[in-house]
Amino acid sequence: MLGDSLTAGLGLPETQAFPSVLQDRIDKAGYHFTVVNAGVSGDTTAGGVRRVDWALDGDVRVLVLALGANDGLRGLPIKEMKGNLVAIIKRAREKKAEVVLAGMEAPPNYGQEYAADFRNAFRDIAREEHIVLIPFLLDKVAGLSDMNQGDGIHPNERGARIVADTVWAALRPVLDRMTTSS
């Protein structure tokens, strides 16, 4: 799972971060996959490009790509973000890994046009690259005080479980397909 502080589980014990919760679900479902949490707080898609080879080291069969939140928080150019995400996807494909892209929403302070273009960037990439899209990683969590830590950005334990549910809904069919085709 190549991501930022949301993936790293900032403010949570490692066992409560959504990648750990996903590992529990994978194990209980009887799959033989190991989740590697490659989340780095503050990371942008440009940082992901620099780290992708490390993240893909070993027998990586699926890459959950959960970057872009910090690009949006900083108001970085959407065209650059898209280019970085596509570069990561192409690198994953070279390593024969399937990619699941986690979409993100931009904060409203950069205007409606930026927010809409930001949201659509993830949809466009998923369609153009023929990959699975999680429309919004923080669905049912973002903006809800009872699902987030005091900063209002990072999920608390309850929120992280919901994020894991959201990712699991997209990831499980990928794992099913990989398990039946091998």
N, C-alpha and C positions, 0 to 999 in steps of 0.2 A: 504494500500500500504506500504509494509515493504521494506524500501530502505535506501539509503544513501543521500548525499547532492544533487544528481540529483533529487531525489524524494522530498526532503525537499524544493527544490527550492532556493538553496543558491544564494544570490545576487539579488533575485527577491522579490517583494511584494508577500505575500501569495496568493493573487488572481491570480497571473500570473504563479505560479508553475503548472506543468502539472497535478497534482491531482485535483486542483481547476478547471482547464479547463475541465478535464474529468467530474467532477461533473456537470458542466453546460451542457455538452453533454448528460449525463444521464438524467438530469431533462428535457431537451428539447425533448428527445426521449420518455418521459413518463414512465421511469422506476422508481421504488420506492426503490432505493439503495442510501446509504450515503457513500461517500468516506471519509475514515479516513487516513490522511497523517501521516504515521509512519516513515517518513524519518529522519535520524539522520546523520548529516555531519560527514564524516570520518569513518562511520561504515563499518565493514567487515562482512563476512558471520558468523564469530565466534560471533560477536556482535549481529547479527540477531538471532542466537540460544539463546543467553541470553535474548533477548527481545521478542521472539515469543509468549510467553504466554500472555504478556501484549498486544501485537498487536492483539491477537485472543480473547481478552476479550469481551464478549457481543455476539450479534447475527451476527457473521462474516460468510457470505456465500461464499465470494470469497476473496482470498488472492492474490494480485499481488505482486510477490516476485522479487524485483529489487535490488539484492545485488550481489557483486562480483567485481565491478569496483575498489574498494580500495584494494581488494585482488590482482588484476592484477597490479595496480600501485605499490604495494609493493613487487611484485614478490613472493607472498606467494605460498606454495605448492598447486598445483591443486587438488591433492588427498584430502587434508584437506578441500579445498573449496567445492568440490563435496560432501564430507561427511556432511559438515555443511548444504548445501542446501537440501540434502536429509532428514536430521534430521528436518529441518523446514517444509518440505513438509509432512513428516509423522505426525508431530505434528498438522499441519493444517487438515490433513485427520481425525485424532482422534477427532477434533472439527467439523467434517463434512463440512469443507470448501473446495471448489474447488480452485485449484491453477493455476495461470497463471505465468509462469516463463519468466522473461525478460533477454534475453541473453546480453552479453557484450563482448567487444573485449579488449584484453590486448595491452598495448603500445608495439611498436616494439623493445624497448631497451633491452628486455630479450631474444630476438632471435626469429626466425621464428618457431622453434619447440615449444617453450613455447606458443607463440601466437596461433598456430594451436591447440595445446592441450587444451588451455584455451577456445577457441571458441567451440571446440568439446565437452567440458565438459557439457555445457548447452544443446547441442543437445542430447547427450547421456542420461542425466538426464530426459529430456522431454520424450524421447522414452521409457526409462526403467520404468519411473513412470507413463506413459500414461497421461501426462498433456499438456496443451496448451503452446506453446513456441512462444515468440516474438523473432525472431532470433537475432536482435540487437536493443536494446532500443534507441540508438542514431542514427539510420538509417536516412540518409538525413540531419544530424545535425553535427555529429562528424567531426572535422577538417575543418569546414567551418566558416571562420571568421565572416561572416554576420549572423550566427545563434548562435554564442556563445559570452559570455561576454569576457572581456579583458584577462582573464586567459586562454582562448582557450579550456577550459574543460567543463565549466558549461553553459548550454543553456541560451540565452537571451529570451526575451518575444516571439519573432518569433520562435526561436528554441524550446521553451517549448510547443508552440502550435503544432509544428510538432511531438514532442515526444508524445503529447496527441493523435494526429492522429494515430500514430503507435500503441500505447496501445489500443486505441479505436477499431482498426481493429481486434484485437485479443479478446478484452473483450466483445464487443457487441454480438457476437454469443454465448458466455457463458451466458450472461444475458438473451438473447432470450430463450435459452434452459431452464434456471432456471425459467423464467417467465411462459413458456408454460407447464412446468412439475409440477408447484405448484398449 
